Amino acid sequence: MYFNLKKLIVIVDRFFHSTINFIYLCTDKETLLKLFLMEFFTKERFFQLFRFGIVGVIATVIHYGVYWVFLKWLNPTYAYSIGYAVSFVFNFFLSSFFTFKIRPDIKKGYRFALSHGINYLLHISFLNMFLYLGIPKAFAPFPVFVLVVPINFILVHTALTHNKKNEKNINSDSGF
């Protein structure tokens, strides 16, 4: 997989500047909130969030179930990692077909893996933080799920729907 640092810098720079310009144009907090909600919560996005929630609950149950089983024999970090890997495979295909209604392919798989690599690091960091704070091993994943799910939606949405306008929808009559 080819990683283009210059392209990443340009994307981050554009996002940062467009966000700052947007905030300067909307100094009224109520107007800013309305514009954000109108832009972010479209009808399509609402149903994506709903389907993402369904897939997320199923993936979380798989993740936690595998974690709980392996926790009897392994360190919590290893058990958590195995659970994450198992739920990752399930999550990729269901997120593609059901949540975002796109065809999975190698390129999307790489982007999904990259987004979940970031997500995994967040999971492991928060898990170990909560274990350090004294939360029992059996319950430490729950606050992790609560904190990381919103970030995960943004990462997965970006990974799977990048250039979606240039490809056919999975529901189109293309013989797939």
BAMIPA-531781 format. One line per field, with one value per atom (N, C-alpha, C): residue number from 1; y, x, z; residue in three letters. Coordinates in steps of 0.1 Angstrom, whole numbers, m for minus. Layout:
<gumis>
n = (NUM / ...)
y = (Y / ...)
x = (X / ...)
z = (Z / ...)
res = (ALA / ...)
</gumis>
This chain:
<gumis>
n = (1 / 1 / 1 / 2 / 2 / 2 / 3 / 3 / 3 / 4 / 4 / 4 / 5 / 5 / 5 / 6 / 6 / 6 / 7 / 7 / 7 / 8 / 8 / 8 / 9 / 9 / 9 / 10 / 10 / 10 / 11 / 11 / 11 / 12 / 12 / 12 / 13 / 13 / 13 / 14 / 14 / 14 / 15 / 15 / 15 / 16 / 16 / 16 / 17 / 17 / 17 / 18 / 18 / 18 / 19 / 19 / 19 / 20 / 20 / 20 / 21 / 21 / 21 / 22 / 22 / 22 / 23 / 23 / 23 / 24 / 24 / 24 / 25 / 25 / 25 / 26 / 26 / 26 / 27 / 27 / 27 / 28 / 28 / 28 / 29 / 29 / 29 / 30 / 30 / 30 / 31 / 31 / 31 / 32 / 32 / 32 / 33 / 33 / 33 / 34 / 34 / 34 / 35 / 35 / 35 / 36 / 36 / 36 / 37 / 37 / 37 / 38 / 38 / 38 / 39 / 39 / 39 / 40 / 40 / 40 / 41 / 41 / 41 / 42 / 42 / 42 / 43 / 43 / 43 / 44 / 44 / 44 / 45 / 45 / 45 / 46 / 46 / 46 / 47 / 47 / 47 / 48 / 48 / 48 / 49 / 49 / 49 / 50 / 50 / 50 / 51 / 51 / 51 / 52 / 52 / 52 / 53 / 53 / 53 / 54 / 54 / 54 / 55 / 55 / 55 / 56 / 56 / 56 / 57 / 57 / 57 / 58 / 58 / 58 / 59 / 59 / 59 / 60 / 60 / 60 / 61 / 61 / 61 / 62 / 62 / 62 / 63 / 63 / 63 / 64 / 64 / 64 / 65 / 65 / 65 / 66 / 66 / 66 / 67 / 67 / 67 / 68 / 68 / 68 / 69 / 69 / 69 / 70 / 70 / 70 / 71 / 71 / 71 / 72 / 72 / 72 / 73 / 73 / 73 / 74 / 74 / 74 / 75 / 75 / 75 / 76 / 76 / 76 / 77 / 77 / 77 / 78 / 78 / 78 / 79 / 79 / 79 / 80 / 80 / 80 / 81 / 81 / 81 / 82 / 82 / 82 / 83 / 83 / 83 / 84 / 84 / 84 / 85 / 85 / 85 / 86 / 86 / 86 / 87 / 87 / 87 / 88 / 88 / 88 / 89 / 89 / 89 / 90 / 90 / 90 / 91 / 91 / 91 / 92 / 92 / 92 / 93 / 93 / 93 / 94 / 94 / 94 / 95 / 95 / 95 / 96 / 96 / 96 / 97 / 97 / 97 / 98 / 98 / 98 / 99 / 99 / 99 / 100 / 100 / 100 / 101 / 101 / 101 / 102 / 102 / 102 / 103 / 103 / 103 / 104 / 104 / 104 / 105 / 105 / 105 / 106 / 106 / 106 / 107 / 107 / 107 / 108 / 108 / 108 / 109 / 109 / 109 / 110 / 110 / 110 / 111 / 111 / 111 / 112 / 112 / 112 / 113 / 113 / 113 / 114 / 114 / 114 / 115 / 115 / 115 / 116 / 116 / 116 / 117 / 117 / 117 / 118 / 118 / 118 / 119 / 119 / 119 / 120 / 120 / 120 / 121 / 121 / 121 / 122 / 122 / 122 / 123 / 123 / 123 / 124 / 124 / 124 / 125 / 125 / 125 / 126 / 126 / 126 / 127 / 127 / 127 / 128 / 128 / 128 / 129 / 129 / 129 / 130 / 130 / 130 / 131 / 131 / 131 / 132 / 132 / 132 / 133 / 133 / 133 / 134 / 134 / 134 / 135 / 135 / 135 / 136 / 136 / 136 / 137 / 137 / 137 / 138 / 138 / 138 / 139 / 139 / 139 / 140 / 140 / 140 / 141 / 141 / 141 / 142 / 142 / 142 / 143 / 143 / 143 / 144 / 144 / 144 / 145 / 145 / 145 / 146 / 146 / 146 / 147 / 147 / 147 / 148 / 148 / 148 / 149 / 149 / 149 / 150 / 150 / 150 / 151 / 151 / 151 / 152 / 152 / 152 / 153 / 153 / 153 / 154 / 154 / 154 / 155 / 155 / 155 / 156 / 156 / 156 / 157 / 157 / 157 / 158 / 158 / 158 / 159 / 159 / 159 / 160 / 160 / 160 / 161 / 161 / 161 / 162 / 162 / 162 / 163 / 163 / 163 / 164 / 164 / 164 / 165 / 165 / 165 / 166 / 166 / 166 / 167 / 167 / 167 / 168 / 168 / 168 / 169 / 169 / 169 / 170 / 170 / 170 / 171 / 171 / 171 / 172 / 172 / 172 / 173 / 173 / 173 / 174 / 174 / 174 / 175 / 175 / 175 / 176 / 176 / 176)
y = (m12 / 0 / 12 / 22 / 34 / 44 / 50 / 61 / 74 / 84 / 97 / 107 / 110 / 120 / 134 / 138 / 151 / 152 / 141 / 142 / 142 / 135 / 135 / 149 / 156 / 169 / 179 / 178 / 186 / 184 / 172 / 169 / 175 / 172 / 178 / 193 / 199 / 214 / 219 / 213 / 217 / 216 / 205 / 203 / 213 / 216 / 225 / 239 / 243 / 257 / 258 / 248 / 249 / 250 / 242 / 243 / 256 / 262 / 275 / 286 / 285 / 295 / 294 / 281 / 279 / 285 / 283 / 288 / 304 / 310 / 324 / 330 / 323 / 328 / 327 / 317 / 315 / 318 / 330 / 334 / 332 / 332 / 329 / 314 / 310 / 295 / 288 / 294 / 287 / 284 / 294 / 292 / 282 / 282 / 272 / 258 / 256 / 243 / 238 / 247 / 244 / 240 / 247 / 244 / 231 / 228 / 215 / 204 / 205 / 195 / 192 / 203 / 201 / 194 / 197 / 192 / 177 / 174 / 161 / 151 / 155 / 146 / 147 / 142 / 140 / 128 / 125 / 113 / 101 / 101 / 90 / 88 / 98 / 97 / 91 / 95 / 90 / 75 / 70 / 56 / 48 / 55 / 49 / 48 / 58 / 57 / 46 / 45 / 35 / 21 / 19 / 6 / 3 / 14 / 13 / 9 / 14 / 10 / m5 / m10 / m24 / m33 / m30 / m37 / m36 / m24 / m22 / m30 / m31 / m39 / m54 / m59 / m73 / m75 / m66 / m67 / m66 / m57 / m56 / m68 / m74 / m87 / m98 / m99 / m108 / m105 / m93 / m88 / m92 / m88 / m90 / m105 / m113 / m127 / m134 / m131 / m137 / m132 / m119 / m114 / m122 / m124 / m130 / m145 / m152 / m166 / m166 / m158 / m159 / m153 / m145 / m138 / m149 / m160 / m171 / m176 / m175 / m181 / m171 / m159 / m149 / m136 / m128 / m114 / m106 / m97 / m89 / m82 / m77 / m71 / m81 / m93 / m103 / m108 / m110 / m115 / m104 / m92 / m81 / m80 / m82 / m82 / m93 / m105 / m116 / m113 / m108 / m104 / m94 / m84 / m73 / m78 / m88 / m93 / m101 / m109 / m117 / m108 / m97 / m88 / m79 / m77 / m69 / m75 / m88 / m95 / m93 / m97 / m96 / m81 / m72 / m58 / m52 / m56 / m52 / m55 / m68 / m72 / m67 / m67 / m61 / m46 / m39 / m25 / m21 / m29 / m27 / m29 / m42 / m46 / m39 / m39 / m34 / m19 / m15 / m1 / 9 / 8 / 18 / 14 / 1 / m4 / m2 / m7 / m6 / m20 / m22 / m35 / m34 / m45 / m45 / m49 / m43 / m46 / m45 / m48 / m47 / m33 / m23 / m9 / m5 / m8 / m5 / m13 / m25 / m33 / m27 / m22 / m15 / m3 / 5 / 18 / 14 / 4 / m1 / m6 / m13 / m18 / m7 / 3 / 15 / 22 / 24 / 31 / 23 / 9 / 1 / m1 / 2 / 2 / 14 / 25 / 37 / 34 / 28 / 25 / 15 / 5 / m5 / 1 / 10 / 17 / 25 / 31 / 38 / 28 / 17 / 7 / 2 / m2 / m8 / 3 / 15 / 26 / 28 / 29 / 32 / 19 / 7 / m5 / m5 / m3 / m3 / 8 / 20 / 31 / 27 / 21 / 17 / 6 / m3 / m14 / m8 / 2 / 9 / 16 / 22 / 29 / 20 / 7 / m2 / m8 / m6 / m12 / m27 / m36 / m50 / m54 / m65 / m69 / m72 / m78 / m82 / m70 / m58 / m47 / m35 / m36 / m25 / m22 / m32 / m29 / m20 / m20 / m12 / 3 / 9 / 24 / 26 / 17 / 18 / 19 / 10 / 10 / 23 / 28 / 41 / 52 / 53 / 64 / 63 / 51 / 49 / 48 / 44 / 42 / 54 / 66 / 78 / 80 / 79 / 81 / 70 / 58 / 47 / 49 / 55 / 58 / 67 / 77 / 87 / 80 / 73 / 66 / 56 / 48 / 37 / 44 / 54 / 61 / 67 / 73 / 79 / 68 / 57 / 46 / 39 / 37 / 29 / 37 / 50 / 58 / 67 / 67 / 75 / 73 / 83 / 82 / 74 / 74 / 66 / 72 / 85 / 91 / 85 / 80 / 74 / 60 / 53 / 39 / 36 / 24 / 21 / 16 / 19 / 14 / m1 / m7 / m22 / m26 / m17 / m21 / m19 / m14 / m12 / m25 / m25 / m37 / m39 / m43 / m45 / m60 / m68 / m82 / m88 / m80 / m84 / m89)
x = (9 / 0 / 9 / 6 / 14 / 9 / 17 / 13 / 19 / 10 / 14 / 13 / 24 / 24 / 20 / 24 / 20 / 5 / m1 / m16 / m23 / m18 / m23 / m22 / m11 / m9 / m19 / m21 / m30 / m44 / m48 / m62 / m64 / m54 / m56 / m56 / m47 / m47 / m60 / m66 / m79 / m90 / m90 / m100 / m99 / m87 / m85 / m89 / m85 / m88 / m103 / m109 / m123 / m131 / m127 / m134 / m132 / m120 / m118 / m126 / m126 / m134 / m149 / m153 / m168 / m171 / m162 / m165 / m165 / m156 / m155 / m168 / m173 / m185 / m197 / m197 / m209 / m205 / m205 / m201 / m213 / m225 / m237 / m237 / m237 / m236 / m248 / m260 / m272 / m271 / m267 / m265 / m255 / m244 / m234 / m239 / m246 / m251 / m261 / m270 / m280 / m273 / m263 / m256 / m249 / m243 / m236 / m246 / m257 / m267 / m273 / m276 / m281 / m271 / m259 / m248 / m246 / m245 / m241 / m252 / m264 / m275 / m285 / m280 / m289 / m297 / m307 / m315 / m306 / m298 / m289 / m280 / m274 / m265 / m272 / m284 / m292 / m293 / m297 / m299 / m285 / m275 / m261 / m258 / m261 / m258 / m266 / m278 / m287 / m282 / m278 / m273 / m259 / m251 / m238 / m240 / m250 / m253 / m256 / m264 / m268 / m256 / m248 / m235 / m226 / m225 / m216 / m220 / m233 / m238 / m234 / m236 / m233 / m218 / m210 / m195 / m190 / m196 / m192 / m195 / m207 / m210 / m200 / m197 / m187 / m173 / m169 / m157 / m156 / m166 / m166 / m167 / m175 / m176 / m163 / m155 / m142 / m133 / m133 / m125 / m127 / m140 / m143 / m139 / m140 / m136 / m120 / m113 / m98 / m92 / m100 / m95 / m92 / m98 / m95 / m81 / m75 / m62 / m51 / m55 / m46 / m46 / m36 / m35 / m47 / m53 / m64 / m61 / m49 / m45 / m46 / m40 / m40 / m55 / m62 / m76 / m84 / m82 / m89 / m85 / m72 / m68 / m73 / m74 / m80 / m95 / m102 / m116 / m118 / m109 / m109 / m107 / m97 / m95 / m107 / m113 / m124 / m136 / m139 / m150 / m146 / m133 / m129 / m134 / m131 / m135 / m150 / m158 / m172 / m176 / m170 / m174 / m171 / m160 / m157 / m168 / m172 / m181 / m195 / m200 / m213 / m213 / m203 / m202 / m203 / m196 / m196 / m210 / m215 / m228 / m240 / m241 / m253 / m253 / m242 / m242 / m241 / m231 / m228 / m232 / m237 / m242 / m232 / m220 / m209 / m203 / m196 / m189 / m176 / m173 / m159 / m149 / m137 / m126 / m113 / m102 / m89 / m86 / m89 / m85 / m93 / m106 / m115 / m110 / m106 / m101 / m89 / m80 / m68 / m72 / m81 / m85 / m92 / m101 / m108 / m98 / m88 / m78 / m70 / m67 / m60 / m68 / m81 / m90 / m91 / m92 / m93 / m80 / m69 / m56 / m56 / m60 / m61 / m71 / m83 / m93 / m88 / m80 / m74 / m65 / m57 / m47 / m55 / m66 / m75 / m81 / m86 / m91 / m81 / m70 / m60 / m55 / m53 / m49 / m59 / m72 / m83 / m85 / m84 / m85 / m75 / m62 / m51 / m53 / m58 / m60 / m70 / m82 / m92 / m88 / m80 / m74 / m65 / m57 / m48 / m56 / m68 / m76 / m84 / m83 / m89 / m102 / m106 / m119 / m116 / m124 / m122 / m121 / m112 / m110 / m122 / m132 / m145 / m153 / m151 / m159 / m152 / m139 / m131 / m134 / m138 / m141 / m153 / m163 / m175 / m173 / m165 / m163 / m155 / m146 / m138 / m148 / m158 / m167 / m175 / m179 / m186 / m178 / m165 / m157 / m152 / m150 / m144 / m154 / m166 / m176 / m178 / m180 / m182 / m170 / m158 / m146 / m145 / m149 / m149 / m159 / m170 / m180 / m173 / m167 / m161 / m150 / m142 / m131 / m136 / m145 / m150 / m158 / m166 / m174 / m164 / m153 / m144 / m136 / m133 / m125 / m134 / m146 / m155 / m162 / m164 / m172 / m163 / m150 / m141 / m143 / m145 / m147 / m160 / m170 / m182 / m190 / m189 / m196 / m192 / m179 / m174 / m177 / m183 / m186 / m201 / m205 / m219 / m223 / m235 / m241 / m243 / m242 / m243 / m257 / m267 / m281 / m283 / m273 / m275 / m276 / m281 / m283 / m270 / m259 / m246 / m242 / m251 / m249 / m241 / m239 / m232 / m242)
z = (0 / 0 / 0 / m9 / m10 / m1 / 7 / 16 / 11 / 9 / 4 / 15 / 21 / 32 / 28 / 16 / 11 / 10 / 4 / 3 / 16 / 26 / 39 / 45 / 44 / 49 / 42 / 29 / 22 / 27 / 29 / 34 / 48 / 57 / 70 / 70 / 61 / 60 / 55 / 45 / 39 / 49 / 56 / 67 / 77 / 82 / 93 / 88 / 76 / 72 / 69 / 63 / 60 / 73 / 83 / 96 / 103 / 102 / 108 / 101 / 88 / 80 / 83 / 84 / 87 / 101 / 111 / 124 / 124 / 116 / 116 / 109 / 99 / 92 / 101 / 110 / 118 / 133 / 136 / 150 / 159 / 154 / 163 / 165 / 178 / 182 / 177 / 177 / 173 / 158 / 150 / 136 / 132 / 139 / 137 / 140 / 151 / 154 / 144 / 139 / 129 / 116 / 112 / 99 / 101 / 112 / 114 / 114 / 121 / 121 / 107 / 100 / 86 / 77 / 79 / 70 / 74 / 87 / 92 / 92 / 97 / 98 / 87 / 75 / 64 / 66 / 58 / 59 / 57 / 47 / 44 / 56 / 62 / 73 / 85 / 87 / 98 / 97 / 86 / 84 / 85 / 80 / 81 / 96 / 104 / 118 / 125 / 121 / 127 / 123 / 110 / 106 / 113 / 114 / 121 / 135 / 141 / 155 / 156 / 147 / 147 / 145 / 135 / 132 / 144 / 150 / 161 / 173 / 176 / 187 / 185 / 173 / 170 / 171 / 165 / 166 / 180 / 188 / 202 / 210 / 208 / 214 / 211 / 198 / 194 / 200 / 200 / 206 / 221 / 228 / 242 / 245 / 238 / 240 / 238 / 228 / 225 / 236 / 240 / 251 / 264 / 267 / 280 / 280 / 269 / 268 / 269 / 262 / 263 / 275 / 282 / 294 / 305 / 304 / 314 / 313 / 301 / 298 / 295 / 291 / 286 / 293 / 292 / 296 / 290 / 297 / 291 / 278 / 276 / 263 / 252 / 254 / 244 / 241 / 251 / 250 / 242 / 246 / 239 / 224 / 221 / 208 / 199 / 204 / 197 / 194 / 204 / 202 / 192 / 192 / 182 / 168 / 166 / 153 / 148 / 156 / 152 / 148 / 156 / 153 / 141 / 138 / 127 / 114 / 112 / 100 / 97 / 108 / 107 / 104 / 111 / 109 / 95 / 89 / 76 / 66 / 65 / 56 / 58 / 71 / 74 / 72 / 76 / 74 / 59 / 51 / 36 / 31 / 32 / 26 / 32 / 46 / 52 / 56 / 62 / 68 / 56 / 48 / 38 / 24 / 22 / 10 / m2 / 0 / m10 / m11 / m22 / m25 / m18 / m10 / m4 / m15 / m14 / m23 / m15 / m21 / m15 / m10 / m18 / m15 / m3 / m3 / 9 / 21 / 19 / 30 / 36 / 28 / 34 / 42 / 36 / 43 / 56 / 55 / 67 / 78 / 73 / 83 / 89 / 81 / 86 / 97 / 93 / 103 / 116 / 114 / 126 / 133 / 126 / 133 / 143 / 138 / 147 / 159 / 155 / 164 / 175 / 170 / 179 / 189 / 185 / 194 / 205 / 200 / 210 / 220 / 215 / 224 / 234 / 229 / 238 / 249 / 244 / 253 / 264 / 260 / 270 / 279 / 273 / 281 / 292 / 289 / 299 / 309 / 304 / 313 / 324 / 319 / 328 / 338 / 333 / 341 / 352 / 348 / 357 / 368 / 364 / 373 / 383 / 381 / 390 / 386 / 374 / 369 / 367 / 371 / 370 / 355 / 353 / 339 / 331 / 338 / 331 / 326 / 333 / 330 / 323 / 322 / 316 / 302 / 294 / 280 / 278 / 287 / 285 / 284 / 293 / 290 / 278 / 274 / 262 / 250 / 249 / 238 / 237 / 249 / 249 / 243 / 247 / 242 / 228 / 223 / 210 / 198 / 201 / 190 / 181 / 187 / 178 / 169 / 174 / 166 / 155 / 159 / 149 / 138 / 141 / 130 / 119 / 124 / 115 / 107 / 113 / 107 / 96 / 100 / 91 / 79 / 82 / 72 / 62 / 66 / 57 / 49 / 56 / 49 / 38 / 41 / 32 / 21 / 24 / 14 / 7 / 8 / 1 / m14 / m22 / m36 / m39 / m30 / m33 / m45 / m48 / m59 / m72 / m73 / m85 / m87 / m78 / m80 / m79 / m84 / m84 / m70 / m67 / m54 / m54 / m43 / m43 / m47 / m46 / m50 / m65 / m72 / m87 / m94 / m106 / m114 / m122 / m116 / m123 / m122 / m118 / m119 / m106 / m96 / m84 / m74)
res = (MET / MET / MET / TYR / TYR / TYR / PHE / PHE / PHE / ASN / ASN / ASN / LEU / LEU / LEU / LYS / LYS / LYS / LYS / LYS / LYS / LEU / LEU / LEU / ILE / ILE / ILE / VAL / VAL / VAL / ILE / ILE / ILE / VAL / VAL / VAL / ASP / ASP / ASP / ARG / ARG / ARG / PHE / PHE / PHE / PHE / PHE / PHE / HIS / HIS / HIS / SER / SER / SER / THR / THR / THR / ILE / ILE / ILE / ASN / ASN / ASN / PHE / PHE / PHE / ILE / ILE / ILE / TYR / TYR / TYR / LEU / LEU / LEU / CYS / CYS / CYS / THR / THR / THR / ASP / ASP / ASP / LYS / LYS / LYS / GLU / GLU / GLU / THR / THR / THR / LEU / LEU / LEU / LEU / LEU / LEU / LYS / LYS / LYS / LEU / LEU / LEU / PHE / PHE / PHE / LEU / LEU / LEU / MET / MET / MET / GLU / GLU / GLU / PHE / PHE / PHE / PHE / PHE / PHE / THR / THR / THR / LYS / LYS / LYS / GLU / GLU / GLU / ARG / ARG / ARG / PHE / PHE / PHE / PHE / PHE / PHE / GLN / GLN / GLN / LEU / LEU / LEU / PHE / PHE / PHE / ARG / ARG / ARG / PHE / PHE / PHE / GLY / GLY / GLY / ILE / ILE / ILE / VAL / VAL / VAL / GLY / GLY / GLY / VAL / VAL / VAL / ILE / ILE / ILE / ALA / ALA / ALA / THR / THR / THR / VAL / VAL / VAL / ILE / ILE / ILE / HIS / HIS / HIS / TYR / TYR / TYR / GLY / GLY / GLY / VAL / VAL / VAL / TYR / TYR / TYR / TRP / TRP / TRP / VAL / VAL / VAL / PHE / PHE / PHE / LEU / LEU / LEU / LYS / LYS / LYS / TRP / TRP / TRP / LEU / LEU / LEU / ASN / ASN / ASN / PRO / PRO / PRO / THR / THR / THR / TYR / TYR / TYR / ALA / ALA / ALA / TYR / TYR / TYR / SER / SER / SER / ILE / ILE / ILE / GLY / GLY / GLY / TYR / TYR / TYR / ALA / ALA / ALA / VAL / VAL / VAL / SER / SER / SER / PHE / PHE / PHE / VAL / VAL / VAL / PHE / PHE / PHE / ASN / ASN / ASN / PHE / PHE / PHE / PHE / PHE / PHE / LEU / LEU / LEU / SER / SER / SER / SER / SER / SER / PHE / PHE / PHE / PHE / PHE / PHE / THR / THR / THR / PHE / PHE / PHE / LYS / LYS / LYS / ILE / ILE / ILE / ARG / ARG / ARG / PRO / PRO / PRO / ASP / ASP / ASP / ILE / ILE / ILE / LYS / LYS / LYS / LYS / LYS / LYS / GLY / GLY / GLY / TYR / TYR / TYR / ARG / ARG / ARG / PHE / PHE / PHE / ALA / ALA / ALA / LEU / LEU / LEU / SER / SER / SER / HIS / HIS / HIS / GLY / GLY / GLY / ILE / ILE / ILE / ASN / ASN / ASN / TYR / TYR / TYR / LEU / LEU / LEU / LEU / LEU / LEU / HIS / HIS / HIS / ILE / ILE / ILE / SER / SER / SER / PHE / PHE / PHE / LEU / LEU / LEU / ASN / ASN / ASN / MET / MET / MET / PHE / PHE / PHE / LEU / LEU / LEU / TYR / TYR / TYR / LEU / LEU / LEU / GLY / GLY / GLY / ILE / ILE / ILE / PRO / PRO / PRO / LYS / LYS / LYS / ALA / ALA / ALA / PHE / PHE / PHE / ALA / ALA / ALA / PRO / PRO / PRO / PHE / PHE / PHE / PRO / PRO / PRO / VAL / VAL / VAL / PHE / PHE / PHE / VAL / VAL / VAL / LEU / LEU / LEU / VAL / VAL / VAL / VAL / VAL / VAL / PRO / PRO / PRO / ILE / ILE / ILE / ASN / ASN / ASN / PHE / PHE / PHE / ILE / ILE / ILE / LEU / LEU / LEU / VAL / VAL / VAL / HIS / HIS / HIS / THR / THR / THR / ALA / ALA / ALA / LEU / LEU / LEU / THR / THR / THR / HIS / HIS / HIS / ASN / ASN / ASN / LYS / LYS / LYS / LYS / LYS / LYS / ASN / ASN / ASN / GLU / GLU / GLU / LYS / LYS / LYS / ASN / ASN / ASN / ILE / ILE / ILE / ASN / ASN / ASN / SER / SER / SER / ASP / ASP / ASP / SER / SER / SER / GLY / GLY / GLY / PHE / PHE / PHE)
</gumis>
